[in-house]
Amino acid sequence: MSEMKKIKNLKEFSTSADRFEGANLLCPGCAHSIIVREILNATNDDLVLGASTGCLEVCTAVYPYTSWDASWIHIGFENSSTAVAGAESMYNALKTKGRLKQPDRNPKFVAFGGDGASYDIGFQWISGCMERNHNMMYVVLDNEVYANTGGQRSSSTPIGGSNTTSPAGTHSYGEKHNKKDMMGIMAAHNIPYTAQVAPNKWKDMVKKIQKGFATEGAVFINAVSPCTTEWKFDPKDTMALTDLSTDSLVFPLYEVIDGKEWNITYRPKNVVPVEEYLAAQGRFKHLFKDQYKHMIKEWQERVDENWAYLNRREEARV
Amino acid sequence: MANTGWDEFEIGAMLRSFDGKIDDIAGTLQEDRAYSPNNSFVASVADWRIEKPVFNKDYCIDCQFCWIYCPDISIIARDKKMIGIDMDHCKGCGICVEVCPTNPKSLLMFPEQAEEEAELANWPAKDEEK
């Protein structure tokens, strides 16, 4: 059971038996469940899952229902990472003592968190788990906002986004601070594997997740999750928006091995201008007024700069 | 369990997804699972829909894009074939229609009260401009 599940193409992948159930209460068109499904279906092994408070948690565990067909726990906003790390430590202790009831099974430990729970509230806990190098995976469902509580800004919210606590108006272009470079911070922990994924590139994503499961030690995954409610676009356009985010290089797809080896895993054939990515979302609508038009140019420059930086890191191998 | 009030609920609750024991969930398809009344699989979100997807299998090429990108596990794929839509769990977001690559599309959105057979009979023809 512990050998890697073989997924050559989408037809083969579609024979997977889902372990995440429908009739959860996520919004129509939410990318969270697409990401969760791609992760859970990437393995046939048993799963020990945790979720921080956030959209995913409140929508999949509404009493008296659960949408999870695997061991799943919710404790608090900040500690899904440590809860799963604790389960992993207990598993290792029982294994060492020879007290596992089914020693041939090879469970995978995965913790989920939104960007609020990961970039802000649970930051210290995640950092601890990564530093102690538990054999677990932490997945951020990065929708750049506290979507569950009504759209407050988080430290993942990019410049210029209009949110309930950083609204755009005649005197403000919205969020003033740029997005925290969580990938860089996690790579700086020198953990075995860090990767940024997007649900539209399912093959890239499944490959990275399987690589993460095969890795001994801590794995950090940052998944872009367009939020139809807070990014303000039509639910049917979720995948189109994910395409825009990866093809405009706003969310470049790359991986970092041992904090040293940076590999860009997806280079779009036709790079889309950032303007198209911004224009597709209601939260950036005000940037197209004359008053704030300079922001679009700054956006493009920032994205180009980041892409050049990633390319330099890939080349330098440091 | 379903009749327990919120204040009769024990702290540190555990909900069981299945009745009895399933040894290999990842190898058991949904129709073979013994879902417990606490699994959201037994619930329905069909009343969320304003529009519903209708599936025309004449044009389907079984690419499974709809299966992978469906957020609500509502596309039923068995033996590498797309065989239908789970209307209890579909919220009518329309992603499946957007990602469908065939011409004409093998999935289209219609108003919730539309007659499926009438819509299938009037399926749009191939769009030559694409």
Contacts between the chains, C-beta under 8 A, distances in Angstrom:
chain1	res1	chain2	res2	distance
A	10	B	63	6.7
A	10	B	64	4.4
A	10	B	65	7.2
A	10	B	67	7.6
A	10	B	68	6.1
A	11	B	62	6.7
A	11	B	64	5.8
A	11	B	80	4.2
A	12	B	80	7.2
A	13	B	64	7.2
A	13	B	68	6.8
A	14	B	64	4.3
A	14	B	67	4.8
A	14	B	68	7.3
A	14	B	77	4.1
A	14	B	80	6.1
A	15	B	77	7.5
A	15	B	78	7.9
A	15	B	79	7.1
A	15	B	80	6.3
A	16	B	26	7.5
A	17	B	25	7.1
A	17	B	26	6.0
A	17	B	27	6.6
A	17	B	28	5.8
A	17	B	29	5.0
A	17	B	30	6.7
A	18	B	30	7.1
A	18	B	73	5.1
A	19	B	25	5.8
A	19	B	26	6.5
A	20	B	73	6.6
A	21	B	17	8.0
A	21	B	39	6.1
A	21	B	40	5.0
A	21	B	41	4.3
A	21	B	73	6.4
A	21	B	89	7.9
A	22	B	40	7.0
A	22	B	41	6.6
A	22	B	45	7.4
A	22	B	72	4.7
A	22	B	73	4.4
A	22	B	74	5.9
A	22	B	86	6.5
A	22	B	88	7.2
A	22	B	89	2.8
A	22	B	90	7.9
A	23	B	40	4.3
A	23	B	41	6.6
A	23	B	42	7.9
A	23	B	43	4.1
A	23	B	44	6.0
A	23	B	45	5.0
A	23	B	72	7.8
A	23	B	88	6.8
A	23	B	89	5.1
A	24	B	40	5.6
A	24	B	72	7.6
A	25	B	45	7.5
A	26	B	71	6.7
A	26	B	72	8.0
A	27	B	91	8.0
A	28	B	48	6.5
A	28	B	71	7.6
A	28	B	72	7.8
A	28	B	91	3.8
A	28	B	92	6.2
A	28	B	93	3.7
A	29	B	71	6.5
A	29	B	91	7.9
A	29	B	93	3.7
A	29	B	94	7.4
A	29	B	95	6.0
A	30	B	71	5.4
A	31	B	71	7.0
A	32	B	71	7.5
A	33	B	71	4.3
A	33	B	72	6.8
A	33	B	73	7.6
A	34	B	68	7.6
A	34	B	69	6.0
A	34	B	70	7.7
A	34	B	71	5.2
A	37	B	68	7.8
A	37	B	73	6.9
A	38	B	68	7.1
A	43	B	26	7.5
A	44	B	26	4.2
A	44	B	27	6.7
A	45	B	26	7.4
A	60	B	40	7.4
A	61	B	15	7.5
A	62	B	40	7.9
A	63	B	6	7.4
A	63	B	9	7.1
A	63	B	13	7.5
A	63	B	15	7.9
A	64	B	1	6.1
A	64	B	2	5.8
A	64	B	4	7.5
A	64	B	15	6.8
A	64	B	37	7.5
A	64	B	38	5.4
A	65	B	15	7.4
A	65	B	38	6.0
A	65	B	39	6.8
A	65	B	40	4.1
A	65	B	43	5.8
A	66	B	15	4.4
A	66	B	17	5.9
A	66	B	38	5.9
A	66	B	39	6.4
A	66	B	40	6.5
A	67	B	39	7.7
A	67	B	40	4.3
A	67	B	41	7.9
A	68	B	17	6.6
A	69	B	17	4.9
A	69	B	18	7.4
A	69	B	25	5.3
A	69	B	33	7.6
A	69	B	39	7.5
A	70	B	17	7.9
A	70	B	25	6.9
A	199	B	69	7.4
A	200	B	69	7.8
A	202	B	68	5.3
A	228	B	93	8.0
A	234	B	94	8.0
A	235	B	93	4.1
A	235	B	94	6.5
A	235	B	95	7.3
A	236	B	93	6.0
A	236	B	94	3.4
A	236	B	95	5.8
A	236	B	97	6.8
A	236	B	98	5.0
A	236	B	109	8.0
A	237	B	98	6.9
A	238	B	69	7.9
A	238	B	71	7.5
A	238	B	93	7.4
A	238	B	95	5.7
A	239	B	69	5.4
A	239	B	95	5.9
A	239	B	98	6.3
A	239	B	99	5.5
A	240	B	98	6.5
